[in-house]
Amino acid sequence: MRLLEKVLIITADSRTLVGNLLSCDQMTNLVLGQTVERVIRTSDDTEPSTEVPLGLYLVRGDNVCVVGLVDEALDESINWQEVKGSAIGGIKHI
């Protein structure tokens, strides 16, 4: 994965973050630029899904579950306000 590429991150507390990867280290700490949090509503919720701008954002490595590259052409073609889905469960620590 190269720096300055658009990535999507799923965190341990079920948040979905999208932004430009600016920096990372061996502990998977990630620095993102132009970050937005996608809040996807369930199908029975009348409110539209939203994207909350966060700007420059640091994600600690112990909170990262998944990091993946974003297909920017596909991502821009989706109206995220119309997307509905079910909640992603958080991590259960025993």
C-alpha positions in Angstrom: 0.0 0.0 0.0 1.4 3.4 -1.0 1.1 6.6 1.0 -1.4 9.2 -0.2 -3.8 6.6 -1.5 -7.5 6.6 -0.4 -8.2 3.9 2.2 -11.2 2.6 4.1 -10.7 1.5 7.7 -13.0 -0.5 9.9 -12.2 0.1 13.6 -12.6 -2.1 16.6 -15.6 0.0 17.7 -17.3 -0.5 14.4 -16.6 2.9 12.8 -16.0 3.2 9.1 -13.4 5.8 8.2 -12.3 6.9 4.7 -9.3 9.1 4.0 -6.0 9.6 2.4 -3.2 7.5 4.0 -0.5 10.0 5.0 1.6 7.9 7.3 1.8 4.6 9.1 4.2 2.7 11.4 5.0 -0.8 12.5 2.3 -0.7 15.2 -0.4 0.0 12.5 -0.9 3.5 13.8 -2.4 5.4 10.8 -2.5 9.1 10.0 -5.3 10.0 7.5 -5.9 13.3 5.7 -9.3 14.5 4.4 -11.0 11.9 6.6 -14.7 11.3 6.7 -16.7 8.9 8.9 -19.5 7.0 7.1 -22.5 6.5 9.3 -24.6 3.9 7.5 -28.2 3.6 8.8 -30.2 0.5 9.0 -33.0 -0.1 6.6 -35.7 0.6 9.2 -34.2 4.0 10.1 -35.9 6.9 8.3 -32.8 9.1 8.5 -30.4 9.0 5.6 -26.9 7.7 6.0 -24.3 10.4 6.4 -20.6 11.3 6.0 -19.1 13.2 8.9 -16.0 15.2 7.9 -13.1 14.7 10.4 -10.2 16.2 8.5 -6.7 15.1 9.8 -7.2 12.0 11.8 -5.0 9.6 13.8 -6.2 6.0 14.3 -4.3 4.0 16.9 -3.0 0.6 15.7 -4.8 -1.4 18.4 -8.2 0.1 17.2 -7.6 -1.0 13.5 -9.5 -4.1 12.3 -9.3 -3.8 8.5 -7.5 -1.4 6.1 -8.2 -1.6 2.4 -7.6 0.5 -0.7 -10.7 2.3 -2.1 -11.6 2.1 -5.8 -12.1 5.8 -6.2 -14.2 5.7 -9.4 -16.6 3.2 -7.8 -16.6 5.1 -4.5 -17.5 8.4 -6.1 -20.4 6.8 -8.1 -22.2 5.8 -4.9 -24.7 8.1 -3.3 -23.8 7.3 0.3 -27.0 9.0 1.7 -29.1 6.2 0.1 -27.0 3.3 1.3 -28.6 1.2 4.1 -27.0 -1.7 6.0 -26.8 -3.6 9.2 -24.5 -2.7 12.0 -21.0 -4.3 12.2 -20.5 -5.8 15.6 -17.6 -4.6 17.8 -14.7 -6.7 19.1 -15.5 -8.7 22.1 -12.5 -8.9 24.5 -12.5 -11.8 26.9 
